[in-house]
């Protein structure tokens, strides 16, 4: 019978760096949705997705403890801010592209995580973010575009996990 071992407490250093970078991205996303809402885009979908990103960041903060960066990725926020303060389908298209990129980033990084808790956290976030995409595609006027609804061709975001960890 194999011997079971108890994992070391805490988050492994490599996982902490990656999860910290993702937390910063989630905080940037939260703030981008807030900027969209502040610009008059008051669709309840934006409010719900903003709240989801806040919850992801809180979950990552709880998991990382004191090593959590707890600050948004400024470069990511700056890159997308102008598009999120647009109106109509412009902001919906930007939100769809951001959610697709976040989903691609989580997917790319899932295999790099070594701790089961880290993988479970990533998987739980990925599942919800994947559901954001078709809702936003529909809001952006792509509700009849099969590729927009079911295929994610977005490139992962380039995050600085060294700075976050």
C-alpha positions, 0 to 999 in steps of 0.5 A: 500500500502506498504511503500517503503524505500530507502536503506542506502547509501554505502555497508553494513559491512558484504557485504563489508567484503565478497566483499573485500575478493572476490576482493582480490581473483579476483586480485590474479586470474588476477595476475595468468593469467599474470604469465601464459602469462609471462611464454609464454602462450600467447593464447588470451583466457588467455589475455581476462580472465586476463582482465575480472578479472581486470575488476571485481576487478575494479568494486568491488573497485568502489563499496567498495570505500575506504574500498576496500582492493585493494591487491591480496590474497597472499595465493591464488596466492602462492597456484596456481602460479606454475601451472599457469607458466606451459605450454600447457594443464597444465596451461589450466587445472589449469585455468579451476580448478581456474575458477570453484573454483571462480564460486563455491565461488561466488555461495556459497556467493551470498546468504549471500549478503544483499544489492541488489547492492552487489547481482547484482555485484556478479551475473554479475561476476558469469555469465561471470566466468561460461562462462570461464569454458567451454572455458578453459575445451576445451583448456585443451583438455576436449572439449568432456567431458560433465561433464567438460563443464556443471557440476561444482563440484569444492569446494569454495575457503576458503577466509579470509573475516575478513582480507579483510573487 
